[in-house]
Amino acid sequence: MSGVPILSLMLLVPLLGAVACFFAEAKLARTIALVATLVNLALGIAMWASFDVGGAQWQFTERADLFGSFQWALGIDGIALMLIMLSVFLMPICILASASIEKRVGEYMAAFLFMEVLMVGTFAAQDLFLFYIFFEAGLIPMYLIIGIWGGADRIYASYKFFLYTLLGSVLMFIAMLWMVNVAGTSDIPTLMQYDFPVDAQTWLWLAFFASFAVKMPMWPVHTWLPAAHVQAPTAGSVILAGVLLKLGGYGFIRFSLPMFPEASAQLAWLVFALSMVAVVVTSLIALVQHDMKKLIAYSSVAHMAIVTAGLFAFNVQGLEGAMIVMLSHGLVSGALFLCVGVIYDRLHTREIDRYGGLSINMPKYALFFLLFTMASIGLPGTSGFVGEFLSLAGIYQASSWVAFVCTTGIILGAAYMLYLYRRVAFGEQKNADAAAMPDLSVREWVMLGPIAAAVLWMGVYPESFMAPMRADIAALDARLASARPEGDARLWIGEPAPVVEEEAHGGAH
Amino acid sequence: MSTSILIIVFAPLVAALIAGLGNRMIGNLPAKLVTTAGLFIACALSWPIFLGFVAGTETATVVPVLDWVRSGTMEFDWALRVDTLTAVMLVVITSVSALVHLYSWGYMDEDPDQPRFFAYLSLFTFAMLMLVTADNLVQMFFGWEGVGLASYLLIGFWFKKPSANAAAIKAFVVNRVGDLGFMLGIFGTFLVFQTTSIPEILAASPAMAGVSHITFMSMRLDTMTILCLLLFVGAMGKSAQLGLHTWLPDAMEGPTPVSALIHAATMVTAGVFMVCRLSPMFEAAPIALYVVTFVGAATCLFAATVGTTQWDIKRVIAYSTCSQLGYMFFAAGVGAYGAAMFHLFTHAFFKALLFLGAGAVIHAMHHEQDMRFYGGLRKKIPITFWAMMAGTLAITGVGVYDLGVGFAGFFSKDAIIEVAFASGSEMGLFAFWVGVFAALLTSFYSWRLMFLTFWGKPRWAASEHIQHAIHDAHGHDGVHDTHGHGHEEDNAPAQEHAGEDAHHHAPDPDHGEGTGGYHPHESPWVMLIPLVILSIGAVAAGYVFKEAFLDEAAFWNGSIAYNEALMHAMHEVPWWVKNVALLVMLLGLLTAWYGYIRNTRFPAQVADQLGPIYKFVFNKWYFDELYNYVFVKPSFWLGRVFWQRGDIGLIDRFGPDGSALVVEKGALFAKKVQSGYLYSYALVMLLGLVAAISWVIFR
């Protein structure tokens, strides 16, 4: 760790950029935003490069007392590192994807940069209240982006989001106050080791769950997501799907699981049940969508259900798989929204039936779209497979029922994504205007190319992404060990005697 | 060997990338050259390895490539494993693929999208090679899904055709149903053995047999049985076994070279390969083997019955493939993995030959695929005819046991029928009788195909394709769009309607010349050379390799479970068992000859007599209709219900919209203070933050 407060710097750069953009005129604002996000990406890469895999759990820590017991406490572990990398990686792409924004460009760019500050802050915060501020405030720029630069029905969408989020936030905030009061500290690493009384854990867990389940989003509190996606501009959707949906998962892995392991074990059934319903129900809903963005939004809910089920499988494969699904989904669904944006910019409709036969006039686009479709389906060799496979393998060890139901997602996922792809890229060119659309421009290449490379990289050699997280997952797994529920898929060796054999041969061999 | 295996596997990938990404930039010829050259190199390197194993000079090796995943105790890498079983698959895949690449130079000559086609073919070959060289179950799954992707892309190659798109999606999704089983099987295997490495699993399997139990979905089951059954579900999907077979006939929407390579010779045999690769595991699960035998036998029979009634030349061969895969599975099921692999090996050659031959016929007949519009082609396309003849003699198993001579299929299929009898189990006997009956049907439908196509009088004039060709030749000087773009499928007699009165529609063979002035041409040499080479395989592959595959445990060298006693018993079966296959073959030939040459009204009369039974068989036992009503339609219906009634009608109504109403009614004055919800959210946030900070400061 060098003396450079790199995390603070990563907050400062976009913050200064945001202020500058706010006052700059359109063209300049675009440049500033692009430069600021690229600088942050460079800082992120530098941080990743100097991250000591296998070293201290918390690295790049910064501590500064502000007032009272409120601390400017930053620091990351491997999990946070990967999520920060995801954020800073997607940001410049989002700026590039905003070329079609004409209205109030300066403010738009400022909102995006401000959001980057808050996202990085959320993942880097080591103080409970600092986290809360970043976590909740991060949604304000999102609101503005949907509410000002969104589609026709934007007010309803942002409003729906607000109602869902409100209740969860309030409950989580109350729980945080209680926790700090009992534990006597708001330091997250300390709290992650603190053993709260088991009966209190349940309530605390539920309060956090209320907030994280909405952010995830889990069924049945997911209906804000399709609405928000449909109304958001392309870049807004990318960030929403790419990063904001990861806040819930990050919350579970940072707070719910390590801080309330017993409650997590007791309530895993709830998570499993909601996840199973989500996989099947939202996949089926995705099958009948006519709006591209809605379809991908519903598919996100199904993918996130694999994350939640994987997290609550209480084993290494489940946890690591869930993390990889999150990273992969961030890339893939972000890319899918970009793909929608590319053709939306040309034809100004998200109606699937207005397209068709795009393989003919946009072959390069069709190739990218195919790659991301396959990654979304979880084709081995892409990032989607590694995550899905590991988390489902983890889930199977916890419950073969849950694993079975969640794995049906691979059938339904293939059905709705291929059905989408067929209607957009294959078939006859039935609409003259769609048939006249030009193929990818250089700018669009620059947007999609890096994501495609990352998706394949993560699929073929995920070690680069898993190595930094390994020690943290192992620590979490050890923390959960005492509370880990027995899996249903137990193995008995010897004579079949269900009850007697239990103490002799528990678990897998 | 390690260098050559790396080249064998990765040359097709590199070629696919060059051709696919280069596409129109590099043009047709370079794309075709690089892919075809890649495959011929791979093929040239594969045969020495295979022959080395036959001679016993090669030993099994594993070539590590790259780390893949490390997650807790779950570790798997990219690695290439070569042993006897892999070597067999290597020659099958690279040989057929190389020949199909070459053949496609001619067949796809007029297609505007050739680089894409060749890129897909090479990509497929790469994935298939990754599958057969896998050292762990996950890499096998990678290849498994990779070939699925390539199959999807190639079935839907003519992506303007709705039927091709539907078939492509169907193939992928039905395969995914199988993959569900495969994935759960891998998870279960990992849970039990704590590894996904195939050698380690196989080594540990025998110790598990019959002494361990596992709970799967609240059922307590024998460990090896449930694991093998789950994995077998995957095999059923890929190898189109009864229940998950519906995608294969539809897959014929793809160009014919694709059908030959993917849907006959290689990909669909992946399931058989998997069972053989995991044979020590299956040996530890007798009940699972019973199921394998039963499913194999049932598919064998089912597909053969359907094959006898179809009119589309490619569909006949597709059902034939399905049926032959059934043979391979029940051979594996009774424990004769060597026989299963032998049939896989010979089948690859003669079935690829039949498909490519059918492609040459279709090519000659201006894309007409309905055999009712063929006839009398023997003299017009003689080389194609003789190649098809070799294939037919091979598939029907022509050969004489006592003389020890026969075509490729004779040695492999007879071995399967005999070994099923020799196994002595009830299920084995069932499979034996089914196998014999299916052999009768095989002979009948194969000869039916030959007689309808090559004998009799020409019936071409009634074909709209042919008329189109004649019309084009006179009219627009050949500016037509030959390869499958849109128009060509539409005017083929629709299968659905053909159900009731197909035989009435058949053109009257006695009527006039029937040629309509059309002159079929023999295909170009690039198409004929593969036919000739494969013909050699169809004639000789059985005789040359029968000892190695069937009788030499040393050849397999532990790469499959080899049951010496069973293979010995196979040679000891009664005389009539050894000759029953020849007998039913002659019976089938005779029936086909009577029905399609001697008395051409006979089949229609039989069909009329059988009425509903004929309809049932002709409509493929109504599997498609059943699945449509049980799975497809309800899925869409449920999707709409969950969306409109669930999300909108219930969750939104009582969730955000409902509470919105309450908020609106209850806090009208608040709305006056703050207009717009964004600001109200910000206000709440602000209040929260103020509360938080004050609490932190003043507590």
Boltz contact constraints between the chains, C-beta under 6 A:
constraints:
  - contact:
      token1: [A, 67]
      token2: [B, 697]
      max_distance: 6.0
  - contact:
      token1: [A, 68]
      token2: [B, 696]
      max_distance: 6.0
  - contact:
      token1: [A, 68]
      token2: [B, 697]
      max_distance: 6.0
  - contact:
      token1: [A, 69]
      token2: [B, 696]
      max_distance: 6.0
  - contact:
      token1: [A, 70]
      token2: [B, 696]
      max_distance: 6.0
  - contact:
      token1: [A, 129]
      token2: [B, 692]
      max_distance: 6.0
  - contact:
      token1: [A, 136]
      token2: [B, 685]
      max_distance: 6.0
  - contact:
      token1: [A, 140]
      token2: [B, 682]
      max_distance: 6.0
  - contact:
      token1: [A, 143]
      token2: [B, 678]
      max_distance: 6.0
  - contact:
      token1: [A, 147]
      token2: [B, 678]
      max_distance: 6.0
  - contact:
      token1: [A, 159]
      token2: [B, 677]
      max_distance: 6.0
  - contact:
      token1: [A, 160]
      token2: [B, 656]
      max_distance: 6.0
  - contact:
      token1: [A, 162]
      token2: [B, 677]
      max_distance: 6.0
  - contact:
      token1: [A, 162]
      token2: [B, 681]
      max_distance: 6.0
  - contact:
      token1: [A, 163]
      token2: [B, 656]
      max_distance: 6.0
  - contact:
      token1: [A, 163]
      token2: [B, 659]
      max_distance: 6.0
  - contact:
      token1: [A, 173]
      token2: [B, 688]
      max_distance: 6.0
  - contact:
      token1: [A, 220]
      token2: [B, 651]
      max_distance: 6.0
  - contact:
      token1: [A, 223]
      token2: [B, 647]
      max_distance: 6.0
  - contact:
      token1: [A, 223]
      token2: [B, 651]
      max_distance: 6.0
  - contact:
      token1: [A, 223]
      token2: [B, 652]
      max_distance: 6.0
  - contact:
      token1: [A, 281]
      token2: [B, 642]
      max_distance: 6.0
  - contact:
      token1: [A, 284]
      token2: [B, 638]
      max_distance: 6.0
  - contact:
      token1: [A, 284]
      token2: [B, 639]
      max_distance: 6.0
  - contact:
      token1: [A, 284]
      token2: [B, 642]
      max_distance: 6.0
  - contact:
      token1: [A, 285]
      token2: [B, 639]
      max_distance: 6.0
  - contact:
      token1: [A, 285]
      token2: [B, 642]
      max_distance: 6.0
  - contact:
      token1: [A, 285]
      token2: [B, 643]
      max_distance: 6.0
  - contact:
      token1: [A, 287]
      token2: [B, 639]
      max_distance: 6.0
  - contact:
      token1: [A, 288]
      token2: [B, 636]
      max_distance: 6.0
  - contact:
      token1: [A, 288]
      token2: [B, 639]
      max_distance: 6.0
  - contact:
      token1: [A, 288]
      token2: [B, 640]
      max_distance: 6.0
  - contact:
      token1: [A, 316]
      token2: [B, 71]
      max_distance: 6.0
  - contact:
      token1: [A, 316]
      token2: [B, 72]
      max_distance: 6.0
  - contact:
      token1: [A, 317]
      token2: [B, 71]
      max_distance: 6.0
  - contact:
      token1: [A, 317]
      token2: [B, 72]
      max_distance: 6.0
  - contact:
      token1: [A, 317]
      token2: [B, 74]
      max_distance: 6.0
  - contact:
      token1: [A, 320]
      token2: [B, 71]
      max_distance: 6.0
  - contact:
      token1: [A, 359]
      token2: [B, 159]
      max_distance: 6.0
  - contact:
      token1: [A, 379]
      token2: [B, 145]
      max_distance: 6.0
  - contact:
      token1: [A, 380]
      token2: [B, 141]
      max_distance: 6.0
  - contact:
      token1: [A, 380]
      token2: [B, 142]
      max_distance: 6.0
  - contact:
      token1: [A, 380]
      token2: [B, 145]
      max_distance: 6.0
  - contact:
      token1: [A, 390]
      token2: [B, 71]
      max_distance: 6.0
  - contact:
      token1: [A, 393]
      token2: [B, 187]
      max_distance: 6.0
  - contact:
      token1: [A, 393]
      token2: [B, 190]
      max_distance: 6.0
  - contact:
      token1: [A, 396]
      token2: [B, 187]
      max_distance: 6.0
  - contact:
      token1: [A, 397]
      token2: [B, 191]
      max_distance: 6.0
  - contact:
      token1: [A, 400]
      token2: [B, 216]
      max_distance: 6.0
  - contact:
      token1: [A, 400]
      token2: [B, 217]
      max_distance: 6.0
  - contact:
      token1: [A, 401]
      token2: [B, 217]
      max_distance: 6.0
  - contact:
      token1: [A, 404]
      token2: [B, 217]
      max_distance: 6.0
  - contact:
      token1: [A, 407]
      token2: [B, 180]
      max_distance: 6.0
  - contact:
      token1: [A, 407]
      token2: [B, 183]
      max_distance: 6.0
  - contact:
      token1: [A, 410]
      token2: [B, 176]
      max_distance: 6.0
  - contact:
      token1: [A, 411]
      token2: [B, 176]
      max_distance: 6.0
  - contact:
      token1: [A, 411]
      token2: [B, 177]
      max_distance: 6.0
  - contact:
      token1: [A, 414]
      token2: [B, 172]
      max_distance: 6.0
  - contact:
      token1: [A, 414]
      token2: [B, 173]
      max_distance: 6.0
  - contact:
      token1: [A, 414]
      token2: [B, 176]
      max_distance: 6.0
  - contact:
      token1: [A, 415]
      token2: [B, 173]
      max_distance: 6.0
  - contact:
      token1: [A, 418]
      token2: [B, 169]
      max_distance: 6.0
  - contact:
      token1: [A, 418]
      token2: [B, 172]
      max_distance: 6.0
  - contact:
      token1: [A, 422]
      token2: [B, 165]
      max_distance: 6.0
  - contact:
      token1: [A, 426]
      token2: [B, 159]
      max_distance: 6.0
  - contact:
      token1: [A, 426]
      token2: [B, 165]
      max_distance: 6.0
  - contact:
      token1: [A, 428]
      token2: [B, 160]
      max_distance: 6.0
  - contact:
      token1: [A, 462]
      token2: [B, 69]
      max_distance: 6.0
  - contact:
      token1: [A, 463]
      token2: [B, 67]
      max_distance: 6.0
  - contact:
      token1: [A, 488]
      token2: [B, 215]
      max_distance: 6.0
  - contact:
      token1: [A, 489]
      token2: [B, 191]
      max_distance: 6.0
  - contact:
      token1: [A, 489]
      token2: [B, 215]
      max_distance: 6.0
  - contact:
      token1: [A, 490]
      token2: [B, 215]
      max_distance: 6.0
  - contact:
      token1: [A, 491]
      token2: [B, 192]
      max_distance: 6.0
  - contact:
      token1: [A, 491]
      token2: [B, 214]
      max_distance: 6.0
  - contact:
      token1: [A, 492]
      token2: [B, 213]
      max_distance: 6.0
  - contact:
      token1: [A, 493]
      token2: [B, 212]
      max_distance: 6.0
  - contact:
      token1: [A, 496]
      token2: [B, 213]
      max_distance: 6.0
  - contact:
      token1: [A, 508]
      token2: [B, 191]
      max_distance: 6.0
